[in-house]
Amino acid sequence: MKRTLLSIALIFGTFAFAQEKKTDTTKTKSIEGVTITKQVFKKQSDRFVYDVAASPVAKGNTTFDLLKQTPLLSSTDDKTLKIAGKNNALIYINGRKTNMDSESLVQFLKNTPAENIQKIEVITVPGSEYQVESSDGIINIVLKKKMSDGLSGNMRFSNTQSKYNASQTSFSANYRKNKLGISANLNGGENIQAQTYTLRNGTVDTSNESTGNIDDPNKNIGGYLNIDYQLTDNSNLALSWNTWANKSYNSTVSLFNTITNGGKTKYTWSKNKEDARSYNNSLNLNYELKTDSLGSKLNVNAAYLNYKRFQFTDNRTYASSINGEIGDKTTQVFQDLPQIINNFSGMVDYIQKFKNDLTISVGGNYNKTKTDNDSKSDTYSFDPVGSKSAPNHFIYDENIYGVYITAEKKFSDKFSGKIGTRYEITNSLGTSDNAPTEDLKRIKRNYNNILPYLSFNYAINDKNNLSYSFSSRMRRPSFWEINPVRNILTDDNYTQNNPFVKASSTYNQELTYMYKNSYFLILSHSFFKDAITQVPLQGYPESPNGNLGENPVLRYIRTNFGDKQEMSAMVGIQKSFFKQYLTTNFNIGVQHNINNGSLDTDPTTGDRFQNKEGDYIVYTNKTSSTSLLIQTNNTIRLDKKKTWFLGVNFFYVDKQQIELGMLKSLMSLDLSIKKTWNEWTFAVNVNDVLRTNIVKIEDFQANGNYNYIHQNQYPRSLTVSLTYNFGNQKVKKVRDIEGASDSIKSRTR
């Protein structure tokens, strides 16, 4: 169920202020709290720096809430984070990528108090030393340094009321004694992800409407344990373990279907049930050696990742009438869709700093991944009586080799630059033991890529700063996207994964002007070649041997769908007014999207789609759009003692063209009030007060085909939280270590 719904939801992740996914994998560290009195937002070399160490935003909030209020960051679904103009936002802590899968990260950030954060760095165009994909940007959370031995920690409890009630709790502790540091976290919660779903699609001759409710209950528990030991004055050894478990039993879909074909209308019910559970465990061993007093150092990592997901679905279709009565069962489909991922990784980085403000970085990484997908699908028909079994054991092996070199030089107090390149070799082999076609039995891909990077920063004077960045990246498909299974929604509507999906290429440029470290202008452009997305094909499917289906179907095919461009221009302000009684960040801009893709054949089956007259149907999207984007976050201090705070946040995304059609406008007004008392913080948050954050997509083709999607995920919610900090608040944090397998985590979604 979740796979089906998330795969449909992910198509909404291409606009400037929202994100799906997911995001990348992640291992997140404990983030504790600090009361703040000032905010500073400035441009440094290749990143924006937001100093929250004196901001009232942090204390009592979750890390996720704090990130949503950071300049250039936003979330339209309260589940995923996005950097303006970027497809994805990867979470780093103290310069190290986090190490948890994308679904787990969202819950983890929401359960972790946002205290002890010194600053947040937003890297819109990462350099060659970062293992990122596509147009991904980086959010680097820098924690406050603690100097004394002892124990500290925090506890947070919260309860959220939307359509259903949800509860979350978190406990974090940090201990340091001489050369030993230990950091640990345990968090969990229960929630039911609910939505009302409507899908309309059809041709000039047919129509299909499915509408109803989807409920996905979840129980989560996870955490981490980090042990860091100082071997000598210049060397450290660290072991990190991350774990996360999710149980989603009795997830249900109940959709009423109205199907019209050839002037005849029939009514059915789709009653789907899913039981799923997933486990994510990763270990990372790190050795760090400082080689001189300038900051040169060697970093070596070895890691192991094990990801398991077990998913069983029972999809039933019942006959019905116009009045919605549930009649006889007509079909039943059982699917067993397990996925097991094992990854072994190694990474070496060396940074050499010179006295003339020159830094040379070199490094390499190796990732070996094996995925095992032993899928089974059994279809039973009751009118007429019959059955069909379609097992498929798909195994995917992948080896990635990467090396990079970068050079960063400060030429003067005004001018600095950075240049680098990454070279990657990818070898992969996918095999199926029961593939429907010979092409699917053995899929071998070998390719290599050179990925250059360039940036410069020019401080015109104390008030004016200008910078430019260029990078090229690859976007590899996730391991689930290349697993050739169907995710069934109704008899005639499903998503289809595609093992033929190849890596896409992305080229990013960005020009930034900043005035007084408060006002900024950002111009950006991204070009995506062979973009990976989902494309709706509908009509009567004709197989390669000439057999024509009796009923029209809609398949969301995951594939490489042509090229696209995204261009944006944005102005903003980050500033405090009225003696810091009001702190605001405000962004307004425009985004121009150009789509250029077409598809006429299902790449996994070879099926082509016809209309009732026998004409072949081609899905095309060669449309552009220009959209207005607005985001503002405001914190109002209500008393002199700095104990009461009011938050008013708002975003608006104008309608814009994406791969599936025209995405209608989205907006949300969020309010909060917070009270701090000694080490306690009490907060109340109301999200989407006006109930305006609802996804709607429309697409009309010249051949008469149309597609409409409506998703109301009940974003209006009320959250009450209580946070308590205890112990020695000057305890030094454990080093945060980047795992060698981190580049793999985002692809386990």
SVG drawing of the C-alpha trace seen along z (x, -y; Angstrom):
<svg xmlns="http://www.w3.org/2000/svg" viewBox="-28 -49 80 70">
<polyline fill="none" stroke="black" stroke-width="0.4" points="0.0,0.0 2.6,-2.5 4.7,-1.7 1.7,-2.3 0.8,-5.6 4.3,-6.9 5.1,-6.1 2.1,-8.2 3.0,-10.9 6.6,-11.1 5.5,-12.6 4.6,-15.8 8.3,-16.4 9.5,-18.4 8.5,-21.9 10.6,-24.5 9.3,-24.6 8.2,-20.9 9.9,-17.6 8.9,-13.5 11.2,-11.5 13.0,-11.8 14.9,-12.2 18.3,-10.4 19.2,-8.1 20.2,-9.3 21.7,-8.7 20.7,-11.6 22.4,-12.7 20.8,-14.0 20.0,-17.7 19.5,-19.4 18.4,-22.9 19.5,-26.4 17.8,-29.8 18.6,-32.3 18.7,-36.0 19.8,-36.8 19.8,-35.6 22.4,-36.0 22.1,-34.9 25.1,-35.2 26.8,-33.8 30.1,-32.0 32.0,-30.6 29.8,-27.7 27.0,-27.9 24.5,-30.0 24.9,-30.1 21.9,-30.7 23.1,-31.3 20.3,-30.2 22.4,-30.1 20.5,-33.1 17.1,-32.6 13.9,-31.9 12.9,-29.5 15.0,-26.5 14.1,-26.0 11.2,-23.6 10.9,-22.9 11.7,-19.7 14.6,-19.6 12.1,-19.3 10.2,-22.4 13.4,-24.4 14.5,-23.3 11.1,-24.3 11.7,-27.8 15.3,-28.2 15.7,-30.6 15.5,-28.8 14.0,-25.6 10.4,-24.5 8.0,-21.6 4.6,-21.5 3.5,-18.1 5.0,-18.3 7.0,-15.1 9.7,-16.2 12.2,-19.1 13.3,-21.0 15.8,-23.7 14.4,-26.3 15.1,-25.3 16.3,-21.8 14.7,-18.4 15.9,-17.1 17.6,-18.1 20.1,-15.8 20.7,-16.1 24.3,-16.4 25.3,-17.0 28.7,-18.6 29.7,-18.1 28.8,-14.3 25.9,-12.9 23.2,-11.2 22.8,-7.5 19.1,-6.5 16.7,-5.7 14.5,-8.5 11.2,-7.4 12.8,-6.9 14.6,-10.2 11.3,-12.2 10.0,-10.6 13.4,-10.9 13.7,-14.6 10.2,-15.1 11.0,-13.3 14.3,-15.0 14.4,-18.3 16.0,-21.1 18.2,-22.4 22.0,-22.8 22.0,-23.8 24.6,-26.5 23.9,-27.1 22.4,-25.6 24.3,-25.7 22.4,-25.4 24.7,-24.2 22.6,-24.7 25.3,-23.4 27.6,-20.9 31.2,-20.4 32.9,-17.3 33.8,-16.0 30.1,-15.3 28.4,-12.1 25.1,-13.6 22.9,-13.0 20.8,-15.0 20.2,-18.6 20.3,-17.6 21.3,-20.3 22.7,-19.8 21.4,-20.9 24.3,-20.8 23.3,-21.1 26.2,-22.4 25.8,-21.6 27.1,-23.8 30.4,-22.7 30.4,-21.5 33.6,-21.6 33.2,-19.8 32.8,-16.2 29.5,-14.9 26.0,-13.7 23.3,-15.7 20.2,-14.9 16.6,-15.7 13.1,-14.2 10.3,-15.2 6.7,-14.2 4.1,-15.3 0.6,-14.5 -0.9,-15.4 -4.5,-15.5 -5.5,-15.5 -8.0,-13.1 -6.5,-10.6 -4.5,-11.0 -0.7,-10.4 1.9,-10.4 5.7,-10.7 8.3,-10.5 12.1,-10.8 15.0,-10.4 18.6,-11.5 21.7,-11.3 25.3,-12.4 28.1,-11.4 31.8,-12.4 34.6,-11.4 38.2,-12.2 38.8,-10.6 35.6,-8.7 32.4,-10.1 29.0,-8.2 25.9,-9.6 22.6,-7.7 19.0,-8.2 15.8,-6.2 12.6,-7.4 9.3,-6.1 5.7,-6.8 2.3,-5.7 0.3,-7.4 -2.2,-6.7 -1.4,-8.3 -4.8,-9.1 -6.0,-10.5 -9.0,-10.9 -8.1,-9.9 -9.7,-10.6 -8.4,-9.5 -10.2,-10.2 -8.9,-9.2 -10.1,-8.2 -10.1,-8.6 -12.7,-10.0 -14.5,-6.6 -13.9,-5.5 -13.8,-6.9 -12.8,-5.6 -13.2,-7.3 -12.0,-5.9 -12.7,-7.7 -12.4,-6.8 -10.3,-6.6 -6.9,-5.3 -5.6,-4.6 -2.0,-3.6 -1.3,-2.9 2.3,-3.0 4.3,-2.0 8.0,-3.2 10.9,-2.7 14.5,-3.6 17.7,-5.3 21.4,-5.2 24.5,-4.6 27.8,-6.3 31.0,-5.6 34.0,-7.9 37.4,-7.4 40.4,-9.7 43.5,-7.4 46.0,-10.2 46.0,-14.0 45.6,-13.8 43.6,-10.6 40.1,-9.3 38.3,-6.0 34.5,-5.8 31.9,-3.2 28.3,-4.1 25.2,-2.0 21.8,-3.2 18.6,-1.2 15.0,-1.8 11.9,0.4 8.5,-0.3 5.4,1.9 2.4,1.0 -0.3,3.7 -3.9,3.5 -3.2,0.6 -6.4,0.3 -7.7,-1.2 -11.4,-1.5 -12.2,-2.9 -15.5,-3.1 -14.9,-2.7 -17.2,-4.0 -16.1,-2.6 -17.7,-3.6 -16.8,-1.7 -18.7,-1.8 -21.6,-3.5 -22.0,-1.0 -21.3,-1.8 -20.3,0.6 -19.6,0.0 -17.1,1.9 -15.4,1.6 -11.6,2.0 -10.9,3.3 -7.2,3.6 -5.4,4.6 -1.6,4.5 0.7,5.8 4.2,4.4 7.2,4.1 10.7,2.8 14.1,2.8 17.1,0.7 20.4,1.4 23.8,-0.1 27.3,0.0 30.1,-2.3 33.8,-2.3 35.7,-5.5 39.3,-6.5 40.4,-10.1 44.0,-11.4 45.0,-15.0 48.3,-15.4 49.2,-19.0 48.2,-22.1 46.6,-23.8 43.7,-21.3 44.9,-18.7 43.4,-15.3 42.8,-11.7 39.4,-10.1 38.8,-6.3 35.4,-4.7 34.2,-1.1 30.4,-0.3 27.8,2.3 24.1,1.7 21.2,4.2 17.7,3.1 14.7,5.5 11.1,4.8 8.3,7.4 5.1,6.5 2.0,8.6 -1.1,7.2 -4.6,8.6 -6.4,6.7 -10.1,7.5 -12.6,6.2 -16.3,6.5 -19.2,5.9 -21.5,3.0 -24.3,0.7 -24.7,-3.0 -25.9,-3.1 -22.6,-1.6 -23.7,1.7 -21.0,4.3 -21.8,7.4 -20.0,10.5 -16.2,10.7 -15.0,10.7 -11.2,10.8 -8.6,11.2 -4.9,10.6 -2.3,11.7 1.1,10.1 4.2,10.9 6.8,8.2 9.9,8.6 13.1,6.6 16.4,7.3 19.4,5.0 22.9,5.6 25.7,3.0 29.4,3.1 31.2,-0.2 34.6,-1.9 35.6,-5.5 38.9,-7.4 39.3,-11.2 42.4,-13.3 42.4,-17.1 45.7,-19.0 45.8,-22.6 48.6,-25.0 49.7,-28.2 48.8,-30.3 45.1,-29.6 45.1,-26.7 43.2,-23.5 43.5,-20.3 41.1,-17.4 41.4,-14.0 39.4,-10.8 37.7,-7.7 34.8,-5.4 33.6,-1.9 30.1,-0.6 29.0,3.0 25.2,3.6 23.1,6.6 19.3,6.5 17.1,9.6 13.4,9.3 11.6,12.7 8.2,11.4 5.0,13.5 1.7,12.5 -1.4,14.7 -4.6,13.5 -7.9,15.3 -10.9,14.6 -14.4,15.6 -16.4,14.5 -15.3,16.2 -13.4,18.6 -9.7,18.8 -6.3,18.1 -2.9,16.9 0.4,17.0 3.3,14.6 6.3,15.2 9.6,13.4 12.9,13.6 14.8,10.4 18.4,10.1 20.4,6.9 24.1,6.5 25.8,3.2 29.4,1.9 30.3,-1.8 33.8,-3.1 34.4,-6.9 37.4,-9.2 37.5,-13.0 39.9,-15.9 39.1,-19.5 41.2,-22.6 40.0,-25.6 41.9,-28.9 41.5,-32.2 43.2,-34.6 42.5,-37.7 40.1,-39.0 37.6,-39.6 38.0,-36.7 38.0,-32.9 37.3,-30.0 36.9,-26.2 37.3,-23.7 37.0,-20.0 35.9,-16.9 34.5,-13.5 34.9,-10.3 32.5,-7.5 32.3,-3.9 29.1,-2.0 28.8,1.8 25.4,3.5 23.6,6.7 19.9,7.5 18.6,11.1 15.0,12.5 14.2,16.2 10.6,15.8 10.7,12.7 7.9,12.2 10.4,11.4 13.9,12.4 15.2,8.9 14.2,8.9 16.0,12.0 19.5,10.4 20.0,6.6 23.6,5.5 24.7,1.9 28.2,0.5 28.9,-3.3 31.3,-5.9 30.9,-9.6 33.1,-12.7 31.4,-15.2 33.1,-18.7 32.5,-21.4 33.3,-25.1 32.5,-28.0 33.8,-31.4 32.9,-34.0 33.6,-37.8 33.1,-40.1 32.6,-43.4 32.8,-45.3 31.5,-44.9 27.9,-45.1 27.8,-43.4 28.7,-39.8 28.5,-37.9 29.0,-34.2 28.5,-31.6 28.5,-27.8 28.3,-25.1 28.1,-21.3 27.1,-18.1 25.6,-15.1 24.0,-11.7 20.7,-10.5 20.6,-6.7 17.2,-5.0 16.3,-3.7 16.5,0.1 12.7,0.2 12.2,-1.6 14.1,1.0 12.4,4.0 9.9,5.1 6.7,5.4 3.3,3.8 1.7,1.9 -2.0,2.4 -4.5,-0.3 -7.6,1.0 -8.1,3.7 -7.4,1.1 -5.0,-1.3 -1.5,-0.5 2.1,-1.7 4.8,0.3 8.4,0.4 11.0,0.7 14.4,2.5 15.4,0.7 15.5,-2.7 19.0,-4.2 20.8,-6.9 19.9,-10.4 22.3,-13.4 21.8,-16.9 23.6,-20.2 23.1,-22.9 24.1,-26.6 23.5,-29.3 24.3,-33.0 23.8,-34.7 23.9,-38.3 23.7,-39.3 23.4,-42.7 24.2,-43.4 23.9,-39.6 20.2,-40.2 18.9,-40.6 19.6,-38.2 18.9,-37.5 19.3,-33.9 19.2,-33.0 19.4,-29.2 19.1,-26.9 19.0,-23.0 18.9,-20.8 17.8,-17.2 18.7,-14.7 16.7,-11.4 14.8,-12.5 13.4,-9.6 9.7,-9.9 6.3,-8.2 4.3,-8.5 0.6,-7.6 -0.1,-5.3 -3.8,-4.5 -6.0,-2.8 -6.4,0.7 -3.0,2.5 -1.7,4.4 1.0,6.9 4.0,7.5 2.3,10.7 -0.8,8.7 -3.2,9.6 -5.5,6.7 -6.8,6.2 -10.6,6.2 -10.6,3.4 -8.9,0.0 -6.2,-0.4 -4.1,-3.1 -0.4,-2.3 1.9,-4.7 5.1,-3.6 8.4,-4.5 10.8,-5.4 13.3,-7.9 10.9,-10.6 12.8,-13.0 14.5,-16.1 13.3,-19.0 14.6,-22.4 13.9,-24.4 14.8,-28.1 14.1,-30.3 14.6,-33.8 14.1,-34.6 14.6,-37.6 14.5,-37.4 15.2,-38.9 16.3,-37.5 16.2,-40.2 15.1,-41.2 13.1,-44.3 11.8,-46.3 14.7,-45.3 14.3,-41.6 10.7,-41.5 10.0,-40.4 12.3,-38.1 11.3,-37.3 12.5,-35.5 10.7,-36.2 11.2,-34.8 9.4,-35.6 10.2,-34.5 9.2,-32.8 10.0,-29.4 9.9,-28.5 9.6,-24.8 10.1,-23.3 9.1,-19.7 10.0,-17.8 9.1,-14.1 6.9,-11.5 6.2,-7.7 4.1,-5.3 5.3,-1.8 5.4,-0.1 9.2,0.6 8.7,3.6 6.1,5.5 6.4,4.0 2.7,3.2 1.4,0.3 -1.9,-1.4 -4.8,-2.0 -8.0,-3.9 -11.3,-2.3 -10.7,-3.1 -7.4,-1.2 -5.2,-4.3 -2.0,-4.1 -1.8,-6.6 1.3,-8.6 1.6,-10.4 3.4,-13.7 4.3,-16.5 6.0,-19.3 4.6,-22.2 6.2,-25.0 4.8,-27.1 5.8,-30.1 4.8,-30.1 4.9,-32.4 6.5,-31.2 6.1,-32.8 7.4,-31.8 7.5,-33.7 8.4,-32.6 7.9,-35.0 8.6,-34.7 7.2,-37.4 8.5,-37.8 5.6,-38.5 7.4,-39.5 10.6,-41.2 11.8,-38.1 11.8,-36.1 9.6,-33.3 6.6,-33.7 6.8,-33.5 4.2,-33.5 5.0,-31.9 3.3,-32.8 4.4,-30.9 3.0,-30.8 3.9,-29.4 2.3,-29.6 3.2,-27.7 1.4,-28.8 0.2,-26.2 2.9,-24.8 3.5,-22.1 5.1,-18.9 5.6,-15.5 2.0,-14.3 0.3,-17.5 -0.7,-20.8 -0.2,-20.8 -2.7,-23.3 -1.6,-25.9 -0.7,-24.9 -0.5,-27.1 -0.6,-26.7 -0.9,-29.0 0.8,-27.6 0.5,-29.1 2.3,-28.3 2.8,-29.6 5.6,-28.6 6.3,-29.1 9.7,-28.4 10.1,-28.0 13.6,-27.0 14.4,-23.7 10.9,-23.1 9.3,-24.2 5.6,-24.0 4.4,-24.5 1.2,-24.3 1.4,-24.2 -1.5,-24.4 -0.6,-23.4 -2.6,-24.3 -5.2,-26.5 -7.1,-27.3 -7.1,-23.7 -5.5,-24.8 -2.6,-22.4 -4.3,-19.8 -2.7,-18.2 -4.6,-18.4 -3.2,-17.5 -4.9,-17.8 -3.7,-16.6 -5.4,-16.8 -3.9,-15.3 -4.5,-16.4 -5.7,-12.8 -8.6,-13.1 -6.9,-11.3 -7.2,-13.0 -6.0,-12.3 -7.0,-13.9 -5.5,-13.2 -6.8,-14.6 -5.0,-13.9 -6.2,-15.3 -3.7,-14.0 -5.4,-15.9 -2.5,-18.4 -4.5,-20.4 -3.3,-19.3 -2.9,-20.4 0.3,-19.4 1.0,-19.8 4.5,-19.1 6.5,-19.2 10.3,-19.2 12.7,-18.9 16.5,-19.3 18.5,-17.7 22.1,-17.3 25.3,-19.2 24.4,-21.3 28.1,-21.8 28.8,-18.2 30.9,-17.9 29.1,-16.2 30.5,-13.1 32.0,-13.5 29.5,-13.0 30.8,-10.5 29.9,-10.1 29.2,-6.5 30.9,-4.9 27.6,-3.6 25.7,-6.9 25.5,-7.4 23.4,-4.2 20.8,-5.2 18.5,-7.4 18.1,-4.5 16.6,-2.2 13.3,-4.0"/>
</svg>
